[in-house]
Amino acid sequence: MRAAHYQQIPLQFLFEHQATLAGLGKILWRSLQKAKAPTSDWQALAPIKEIIRPPSDELVNNYIQWSGASVTQYPDTIPAHMVSQWGLSFAIRLLLQTAYPLGQVINQGVSLKIDGDIPRNEKLLIQAKIAHVDERNGLARVSVQIITGTITQPALVETVLHMAFMLPHFKKAKRTETRDEKSWQPVGEWSATADDGFKFALLTGDFNPIHWVGPLAKMSSFGQKVLHGFGMFARSFELLPKSIQQIDVRFLKSVKLPSKHNQVEISTEQGQNHVRLVNAAGQICLTGHYS
C-alpha cells in the first residue's frame, strides 16, 4: 500500500513550465474574448519538431517521489509517464490551431510505447502532431501523438493523448455497463491528499483549476477537486510489474480529492495483461492493457 504523499513541492518549479503556462493563458484568453477560432483542417496542420531542455534533476526527483516510485528506480533517466510535463505545451500549440472549445476538454486516456529510456541532462527531441480526429455523436475525439527522444535516439517514447471536445450538437448518452468476467488480482493501492492536484500542477504545469481551486471545482461538473488523469495514471503505472513496453488506458471516472484506497488490479486473459484502478466505492476509474 502507498499512503498519501505529504512532500513539499517547491514553487520555483513554476519557472520550468513557462511554455505550458503560456499555452493555458492563450486558451483562457480565447475563451474570454469569445474570438473566432481558426478553422484549419487538422490534416493540414504541420507537425512540430523541436529540441528542448530536459526538466531539471530536482523536478524529476520530486515527480518520481510524488508518483510513488523511488529515485533509485530512475537514477539517470526520466519516467516515461512524465511526458505530461513537456508534452502538454506541444499539444496545446497544435490544438490552438483548431476550432475546438479547448476550455472544455475531456481527457479520455493515454497510450505509451516505450522503446528506450529517456536520459536525464540531455536535450530532448520532441515530434508532435495531431494523429487522428473522429467527429461523431456530438463529440470530436482527438488523438495527439508526441514522440520523445534525443538527437541520436529520436524515438524513445511514443505517447498518444486521447481527448474529446463537445460540439454544439452534443447530447450526453448514458454509459452502458459491460459485465467483466476477468479474474482481478490487486497489486497495490494509493491515496491522494486534498492538495495533490496543486502538487501535480507544480510538477507538470497543468494548472486547470478543477484540480486545485476548490470554489471553481465545486462549480464544475465534478462538484469538487479531482486529480489529473495523468496523475492517477502515473501512480497506477508505478504499481505495475516493471519493464512495460506498451500500455494503453482509458479514464472512466475521476479520482476525487482527497481519496483513500484507490486499488490497482491486474488480470491476464488469453495472453493479454489488463489493468484497472478501482476507488474505495468500487467504481472503476481507469482501465486498459499493457505488455
N, C-alpha and C positions, 0 to 999 in steps of 0.2 A: 504494500500500500504506500502511496505517496501522499503526504499530507499537504495542506495548503502552504503556499510559499510566503514567507514574511520578509524576503530580501528587500533592500532599499535599492531602487533604480536611480542612478544619477540623472539629474535634469540636463546635464551637459550633453547627453545623447541627442537632444533636440537638434544640435548643430550637424549631426550626421544624417538627418532626414530632410535636408533642405529641398531636394528635388520632389519628394513626395508631398511635403507641406505646400510647396508652390502649386503642385497639381491639384491638391484638395482645395486650395484657395481659388483656383480658376473654376472648379466645379461649383463652389459656393457663389462666386460672382456671376456665373452664367445663370444659376438658379434665381438669384435675387433680381437680376436685370431682366429675367424672362426673355433673354435675347434669342433670336432665331439661331438655332444650332446649325453647324454645317450639315450638308446632306450628301456627303461623299459616299459613293458606293464602297462598301468595305473591301471589296476585292481590288479596288483601285488604289487603296492606301499603301504607301511604300513601307516596307519593313524598316525597323530601326536596328542599326548595328553600331554599337558604341563600346568604348573601353572606359571603365570606371575604376575608381579606387575601391578596394575592399573595405568592409566595415572594420573598425579598429578592434584590436585584440580585446580591449576592455568590454566593448559592446558585445562581441561574440561570446566572451566568457559569461557575461550576465545573461545573455539569451540562453545559453546552454543550461545554466543553473535554473532559470525560470522554467525551461521545458521539462525539467526533472531528470536530466542527464548529468553526467559528471564531466568536468573538463578533461579528465584523463581519457575519456572516450574520443575526444576530438582535440588532441594536443596540438596538431599542426593543420587542422582542417576546419571547415565551416559546415555545420549541419545542412543537409540538402534542403530541409524544410525552412531554413532561414531565408530562402529566396524571396519571401514576402517583404523583407527589408529593402531590397533594391528593385524587385520586380514590379511592385505596385506603381511606382512612378512611371515605368515604361508602359504599363497597361493603361494608366490614366492618359498619357500622351496620345496613345492610339485612339482611345475611346472618345476623347475630346473632339476628334475629327468626325465623329458620327453624330446623328441626330437623337440618340437615345437619352432619356432622362437620367443622367448619371447620379443624381441625388437619391434615386430610388432603386439602386442596385440591389439585387438579391444574390448573395454568394451561394452557389449551388454545390461547389465541390472543387477538388483539385486532383490532378494526376501528376505523378513524378516518375520519371525514368532515369535511374541513376547509373551512369556508365563509368563514373570515377569520382574521386574525392575532390571537393573544391578546396584549393590550398589557401592558407592564410597569407597575408603580407605579399600578395602577388596581384597585380592588376587583373580585373575581370573583364572578359569579353562578353557582352550581352547582345543577343539577337532576339528581337521581339516582333511579333506580327499577330494580326487577327487571323486565326486559323479557320474559323467557321462561324457562320451565323444561320440560325434557323428561326424564322418568324412563323409561329403557329399559335392558335388559340389565345391570341392577345398577349403573347409573350415573345420577346426577342431573346433567344438563347444564344449567348456569345461565348466563344472559346478563344482565349488569348494564349498564344504559345510564347514562352520565354526560355531561351536556351542560354545557360550559363557555362562559361568555360574560361580558358586563358588563351593567350596568343598562340601558344604551342599546342594546347589541347582545347579546341574551340567548342566541344560539345560534351561537357562533363555531366550536366544535369539538365534534362528537358522537363519543363513544367508547363502544364496546361491549366489555366484558371477557368473554371466554368462558372458563368454568371448569367443572370437574366434581368431584363428590364421590362416593366409593364408598359404595354402600348395603350393608346386611348380606348380601344375596344376590349380591354382585358376584363374578364369575368372570372372570379375565383371559383375554382372547381373543387369539390370535395375529394380529398385524397382517399383512395380505396386501399384498405389494408390487405396485404397478401400474407397468407399463412406461411410461417417459416418452420420448415421441418428439420433444420440443421441442429446438430448437437453442439452447443456452445460451451467453451471452456474459459473461465476467467483467467487472465494473465496479470491483472493488477488493477488498481484504481487510483484516481487522483481527485483532489478537491481544489476549489478556487475560492479566493477571498473576494470581498466586495470591491477591492481596488485592483484586481488583476487585469481588468480592462484598461485602466490607466497605465499599469506597468507594461502591458504588451504594446500599448501605443508608444510609450517611450522607447521600447526596444525596436519597433518596426516603422514608426512614423504614421501608422494608420489611426488618426485621431477622429474617426467617426464618433460623434457624441453619444450614440446609443450604447457605446461600450464603457463610457466613463463619466458622463454628465447625467446625474440622477434625474433632475427635473425634465430634461429633454427626452431621456429614455422612457420616462413614465408616459409621455405624450405619444410615443411611438406605438406601433402595433404589438410590440413585445410587452409593454406595460412596466418594464424595469430594465436595468442594465443587463446586458448579455455579453458573453465572451466572444471575441473574434472567432470566426470559423477556422482561420489558420491557427489560432491559439489552441483550440480543442484538438485540432489535427496534430500539432506539434507534440502536445503532452501525450496523446494516444500513441503516436508513432514511436515515442521513446520507450514504450512498454512492450512493443512487439519484438519478436525474435530478430536478431541482428542480421546484417548482410542482405538487406532488402534491395532488390534491383528495380522493382516496379511496384507502384501502389496507386490505386485509383479509388477515391472515396467520394461520397455524396453527403452533403449536410442536410439532414432531415428536420432537425429541431435544434434550437439554440440552447446553450448551457447558460442558465441564469446565474447572476452574481448576487450574493455568494451561493455556492453549491458544494455539497459534500457527496462522497461515494459515487463518483462517476466511474463506472466499471468498464474496462476494456476486455472484450471477449473475442476469441478466435475459434474458427472451425475449419476443418479440412473435409471437403466433399468432392469426390471424383477428381482428385489430384489438384484441386484449386484451394488456395488458402483464403479464407474470408475473415473480415474483422468488423466489429461494430462497437459503438460506445453507447452504454445504457445508463441513464441517470437513476437517481435514488427512487424515483417514482415508477421505474420500469419502462420508461419511454426511450425509444431508440433515437439518438441524436446524430449519429454518424454511421454509415455502413459502406462497405466496399470490399475489395480483394487485393491481394498482394502476392508477390513471388520473390 
